Amino acid sequence: MLITDQKHQGKGYRKEAIKLIILDIRNMKEDRHQTITLSYEHSNEHAKRVYEKLISMK
């Protein structure tokens, strides 16, 4: 779970952390990681857009 303190929200820290986690998982030599799951409040459209962009990055 990744939670960002309110005073640090909106600065891109969570986005960058998730990006690095995804890249790290993709670069693992083991081939057992086939699914990455993210959850967010469905009413949070900003989070949805950010996560969709992160998941689609190559």
Contacts in CASP RR format, 6 or more apart in sequence:
PFRMAT RR
TARGET T0000
AUTHOR 0000-0000-0000
METHOD contacts of the structure
MODEL  1
MLITDQKHQGKGYRKEAIKLIILDIRNMKEDRHQTITLSYEHSNEHAKRV
YEKLISMK
2 14 0 8 1.000
2 17 0 8 1.000
2 18 0 8 1.000
4 13 0 8 1.000
4 14 0 8 1.000
15 50 0 8 1.000
15 54 0 8 1.000
18 38 0 8 1.000
18 51 0 8 1.000
18 54 0 8 1.000
19 54 0 8 1.000
19 57 0 8 1.000
22 36 0 8 1.000
22 54 0 8 1.000
22 55 0 8 1.000
22 57 0 8 1.000
25 33 0 8 1.000
25 36 0 8 1.000
26 33 0 8 1.000
36 55 0 8 1.000
38 51 0 8 1.000
38 55 0 8 1.000
40 47 0 8 1.000
40 48 0 8 1.000
40 51 0 8 1.000
41 47 0 8 1.000
42 48 0 8 1.000
END
